[in-house]
Amino acid sequence: MSATVIGDAMVVSAAETQATAAKPVPQIEVEFVKCDCCGLTEECTPTYIERVRERYEGKWICGLCTEAVKDEIVRTQRLISTEEAMARHMSFCQEFVSSGPPPDPTVHLISAMRSILRRSLDCPRGLRSTPSSPTRKVGEIRGSGLARSESCFPALSG
């Protein structure tokens, strides 16, 4: 009896699938838009484009530049507006593009990674994204924290 019910359900779902496949799927309207900071072109819906432009003084900025603007606000010592952070980031992007490609891209990448590493090491532990390990007091004896008393595998009899 259960085999018949499963078979009937499969026939119904196949018929429903064919009926929905015949209906046209509505197309979402998208536009290509160029970032006013870095020049990256993205494909977005008009609604999203308008929402970003409302947030950034009529300018459209890509997701990467949006994160960079947020980071600029967080990094500064004093409170700055989104407009000022965006102006700083746009200035940085213009300087970067006008400087041209580096003479040796490999050396440039290594230098950039070194800079990122140094900044992350200079950052206080509380601000890092990695969890901090427990600290030991001076003179504390270092011993094993957990000791295994028996194997986690059951004994094989045989």
Legacy VTK file of the C-alpha trace (Angstrom):
# vtk DataFile Version 3.0
C-alpha trace
ASCII
DATASET POLYDATA
POINTS 158 float
0.000 0.000 0.000
2.796 2.436 0.836
4.488 1.738 -2.523
1.321 2.822 -4.329
1.105 6.062 -2.344
4.750 6.889 -3.082
4.200 6.123 -6.764
1.119 8.383 -6.890
2.956 11.180 -5.134
5.799 10.914 -7.638
3.367 11.148 -10.567
1.705 14.224 -9.069
5.005 15.950 -8.399
6.182 15.217 -11.944
2.949 16.675 -13.351
3.322 19.762 -11.158
6.920 20.157 -12.272
5.904 20.054 -15.938
3.149 22.619 -15.324
5.498 25.052 -13.580
8.203 24.528 -16.208
5.758 25.695 -18.895
5.187 29.022 -17.068
7.715 31.733 -17.947
10.033 32.683 -15.089
9.958 36.437 -14.470
13.301 38.053 -15.351
14.883 40.359 -12.821
15.934 43.634 -14.389
19.642 44.344 -13.881
21.929 47.144 -14.948
25.682 47.501 -15.166
26.972 50.254 -12.916
30.525 51.533 -12.459
31.962 52.311 -9.018
32.760 56.008 -8.609
35.773 55.117 -6.421
37.654 52.234 -8.004
35.988 51.900 -11.404
34.837 48.314 -10.903
31.692 47.466 -12.893
28.988 45.379 -11.237
25.627 44.026 -12.292
22.901 45.176 -9.872
19.166 45.763 -9.705
17.951 49.353 -10.120
16.498 49.263 -6.592
19.874 48.349 -5.081
21.670 50.979 -7.163
19.259 53.671 -5.961
19.614 52.594 -2.319
23.428 52.827 -2.513
23.249 56.226 -4.206
20.948 57.527 -1.457
23.479 56.436 1.148
26.542 57.920 -0.582
25.581 61.409 -1.831
24.336 60.251 -5.241
27.525 58.311 -5.937
27.508 54.578 -6.544
30.262 52.619 -4.843
30.862 48.884 -5.026
30.744 46.526 -2.049
34.532 46.510 -1.615
34.685 50.297 -1.477
31.715 50.346 0.902
33.696 48.167 3.308
36.773 50.376 2.842
34.722 53.480 3.720
33.410 51.748 6.853
36.982 50.772 7.770
38.127 54.363 7.243
35.508 55.542 9.760
36.592 52.950 12.341
40.352 53.552 11.911
40.351 57.307 12.475
41.130 58.725 15.897
38.291 61.247 15.752
34.718 60.787 14.634
34.325 61.489 10.902
31.277 61.483 8.672
30.571 58.945 5.954
31.110 61.713 3.384
34.601 62.485 4.711
35.512 58.795 4.834
34.273 58.364 1.274
36.305 61.393 0.124
39.432 59.906 1.726
38.841 56.547 0.069
38.139 58.135 -3.326
41.385 60.096 -3.013
43.258 56.899 -2.196
41.732 55.122 -5.230
42.656 58.002 -7.545
46.258 58.006 -6.282
46.456 54.236 -6.671
45.159 54.252 -10.253
47.374 57.191 -11.282
50.508 55.529 -9.875
50.354 52.825 -12.562
51.261 49.171 -12.166
54.177 48.304 -9.879
57.486 47.549 -11.617
57.666 44.126 -9.947
54.200 42.815 -8.931
55.660 39.970 -6.836
57.742 42.317 -4.697
54.756 44.660 -4.395
52.514 41.807 -3.158
55.123 40.672 -0.629
55.501 44.244 0.623
51.732 44.647 0.962
51.424 41.370 2.896
54.307 42.418 5.179
52.538 45.712 5.862
49.263 43.948 6.688
51.072 41.533 9.007
52.885 44.353 10.811
49.630 46.291 11.299
47.891 43.213 12.679
50.778 42.554 15.094
50.807 46.188 16.247
47.068 46.068 16.907
46.065 45.429 20.548
44.978 41.845 21.236
41.411 42.874 22.044
40.888 44.233 18.554
42.221 41.202 16.672
39.821 38.767 15.091
41.696 35.713 16.387
40.940 34.558 19.904
43.618 35.280 22.464
45.205 32.381 24.277
45.242 32.165 28.075
48.197 33.881 29.714
50.480 32.305 32.281
51.772 34.003 35.407
55.512 34.281 35.992
56.835 31.239 37.845
53.826 29.079 37.013
54.717 25.437 36.387
53.737 24.268 32.974
52.017 20.899 32.979
49.625 19.062 30.746
46.098 20.356 31.085
44.273 17.159 30.202
45.546 13.631 30.505
44.004 10.704 28.677
43.231 7.822 31.016
42.227 5.256 28.398
41.841 4.833 24.698
38.798 6.295 23.042
38.509 3.168 20.876
36.803 0.134 22.416
39.034 -2.858 22.972
38.903 -5.356 20.151
38.036 -8.803 21.394
38.894 -11.725 19.362
LINES 1 159
158 0 1 2 3 4 5 6 7 8 9 10 11 12 13 14 15 16 17 18 19 20 21 22 23 24 25 26 27 28 29 30 31 32 33 34 35 36 37 38 39 40 41 42 43 44 45 46 47 48 49 50 51 52 53 54 55 56 57 58 59 60 61 62 63 64 65 66 67 68 69 70 71 72 73 74 75 76 77 78 79 80 81 82 83 84 85 86 87 88 89 90 91 92 93 94 95 96 97 98 99 100 101 102 103 104 105 106 107 108 109 110 111 112 113 114 115 116 117 118 119 120 121 122 123 124 125 126 127 128 129 130 131 132 133 134 135 136 137 138 139 140 141 142 143 144 145 146 147 148 149 150 151 152 153 154 155 156 157
